[in-house]
Amino acid sequence: MHTPSPALAAAAAGASGRRPRAVLAMRRGLAGRLIDERTLSRFTELADLDPDLVLDDFATAAAAAVLAETEVIISSWGCPPIDSSVLAAAPKLRAVLHAAGSVKHHITDACWERGIQVTSAADVNALPVAEYTVAAILFANKAVLRLATEYRRRRGTFDWLAEYTDIGNHRRTVGVVGASRIGRRVIELLRPHGPRVLLYDPYVTEAEAARLGVQLVSLDRLCGLSDVVTIHAPQLPETRHLIDHRMLGRMRDGATVVNTARGSLIDQDALARELVSGRLNAVLDVTTPDVPLPDSPLFDLPNVLLTPHIAGSLGTELHRMAEAIADELARYVAGVPFAYRVERDEISRTA
């Protein structure tokens, strides 16, 4: 169970009884899955918030009436863009607390120009993505998918020790593409398993790489040396097809590509050719398009694990994001800095 720190609780309690007017803004049906009763109680204690009111459209007359008095928007997936027209309808708005990851879809230039404070649960959402990734890496090096498929086909004893002599996680090399929140958490979670970790990130210095305990290399070298390449770069125009046919061609026979970032970061046609040939393996939680066409080979290949964008927070993990934002609301009420504040200059380098 999540419990706020005593210092945070005391600070919020000492905020002279101030309860800013707040409103939930997210896609319809999400709030009940995102916010459990305990966290909803914290929201209503800290702010003047109607728990039954959730805005998914800022353009209605009803929304305008609410926005006129709103100081804090508690947003999540599906929050409409907060543009200049919304800000005009919300003259008292001071902060947007996002109970999800990226704020790119709803925080506009107008918000930054107005000086709106923004915080996000992106750091919290990074944890399940990193956990999924590390599980995928460890399973990939054990050839779990291929062995399970082969076991199902043979339905009996076979000498898999002789047939799979090069599997295992000892002395493996993992290439991490992007020292994002998730990339850094992956590096941290890999540490107890002892792989050699290579990193490609043009924004990371040699000194910072040393502090992370990784070796900074070029993307070419990372692809050529890694047993598993895991992608954690942001989706930007310059990162489209970052892993293209040339990078895929540099990968070792039997190497695995793990993508929990965005499908556009890989040239999927080039990857599909490598996967159909059987030369490479893949664990793909994201693709282009978001849902592959029904006749896509990705659904049926024995060397591909394809999941429907489940690496991020789901089920009970959603509650952790809402809890983190309740803590941020307590900080706002107490007048202390956000723990997960988002700055405008970060946006161009984040997912």
Secondary structure, 3 states (H helix, E strand, C coil): CCCCCHHHHHHHHCCCCCCCEEEEECCCCCHHHHCCHHHHHHHHHHCECCCCCEECCCCCHHHHHHHCCCCEEEECCCCCCECHHHHHHCCCCCEEEECCCCCCCCECHHHHHHCCEEEECHHHHHHHHHHHHHHHHHHHHCCHHHHHHHHHHHCCCCCHHHHCCCCCCCCCEEEEECCCHHHHHHHHHHHHHCCEEEEECCCCCHHHHHHHCCEECCHHHHHHHCCEEEECCCCCHHHCCCECHHHHHHCCCCCEEEECCCHHHECHHHHHHHHHHCCCEEEECCCCCCCCCCCCHHHCCCCEEECCCCCCCCCHHHHHHHHHHHHHHHHHHHCCCCCCECCHHHHHHCC
